[in-house]
Amino acid sequence: MTDTRLDTLRKWLKGLEPNWQLDLASLAPASADASFRRYFRIGSKTPHFETLIVMDAPPQHEPLDDFIKVDLLLENAGLNVPKILEKNIAEGFLLLNDLGTKTYLAELNSETANWLYQDATQALIKMQLASKPGVLPNYDAALLLRELQLFPEWYLNKHLSIQLDTKQEQLIKDAFDCIIHNNLAQAKVYVHRDFHSRNLMLTEHNNPGVIDFQDAVYGPITYDAASLWRDAYIAWPEERVLDWVIRFWEDGKKAGLPMPEDFGEFYRDFEWMGLQRHLKILGIFARLFHRDGKEGYLKDIPLVLEYAIATANRYIELKPLARLLESTRR
């Protein structure tokens, strides 16, 4: 098969070659994500850039408007996000500066975790302090429920071939109602929505580099903390997670974020938000396999399932959900 988008991309880059002194022959895949987007790295002989990143986002699937809007929003908040050097909105291409190849996931270990997460905490606080209503889409009840529905539809039904009976459907509905009620009662801030170890880059200046933020919304203050410390790709002992979340709560309060006065309330919110996210992720990982043919995410399902079971077991209202989740262990 010929890659017509790659041909179109090469033609666009050829037009940029003089300004950015691009080495067209060096164009090579940098990464792909769970969407239709893909990224390339290309050499440059300009004084400030040895390499640049090219984003390929097919307009019919991944319009660039949201990425550009959130990129500028986070840059103004002081975060280290890719700088947009050139754009081709019509065809779906961006030329960006390169935040490097070292992800948090690759660099995190028991020795580096404290300072890496402290840097991530400060970036998160900067973003949340910049929050204003009416700028990003609301993370409302409809969106929270739509995400949760991925769990029965794709994980239970499609992936595990479980046909829910009426009692089980009611059980899930009741659990979803409790979770959404908690989520919506939290203070609202800007939410990255995927603030985790694969989307944070270790950078020399203003660490971390932050990527994959185009789906940002205005919603619960604990969401990105749950993404960061209940990460689908790396797990930590509960006492370390508790310590990091306490520090975030303390630093956020000092900075003026609308944190609850009681840490116990904040931690409960953190857990319930994490549960919403993990149920959604179980559905997404199953969908990526069955619909999109991406099986690499299946290996991460057991960790996400264990997170969800552990949280549901800690709260009496969620015990029936915990039993259902436990029955899906394979």
HELIX and SHEET records of a PDB file:
HELIX    1   1 THR A    4  TRP A   20  1                                  17    
HELIX    2   2 ASP A   65  ASN A   76  1                                  12    
HELIX    3   3 TYR A  104  GLU A  107  1                                   4    
HELIX    4   4 ALA A  113  LEU A  129  1                                  17    
HELIX    5   5 ALA A  141  LEU A  148  1                                   8    
HELIX    6   6 LEU A  150  LEU A  150  1                                   1    
HELIX    7   7 PHE A  151  HIS A  159  3                                   9    
HELIX    8   8 THR A  166  ALA A  185  1                                  20    
HELIX    9   9 TYR A  223  TRP A  229  1                                   7    
HELIX   10  10 GLU A  238  ALA A  255  1                                  18    
HELIX   11  11 PHE A  263  HIS A  290  1                                  28    
HELIX   12  12 GLU A  295  ASP A  300  5                                   6    
HELIX   13  13 ILE A  301  ASN A  313  1                                  13    
HELIX   14  14 ILE A  316  LEU A  318  5                                   3    
HELIX   15  15 LYS A  319  GLU A  326  1                                   8    
SHEET    1   A 5 LEU A  22  ALA A  32  0                                        
SHEET    2   A 5 ARG A  38  SER A  44 -1                                        
SHEET    3   A 5 THR A  51  ASP A  56 -1                                        
SHEET    4   A 5 PHE A  93  ASN A  97 -1                                        
SHEET    5   A 5 ILE A  84  ASN A  88 -1                                        
SHEET    1   B 2 LYS A 188  VAL A 191  0                                        
SHEET    2   B 2 VAL A 217  PRO A 220 -1                                        
SHEET    1   C 2 LEU A 200  MET A 201  0                                        
SHEET    2   C 2 GLY A 209  VAL A 210 -1                                        
END                                                                             
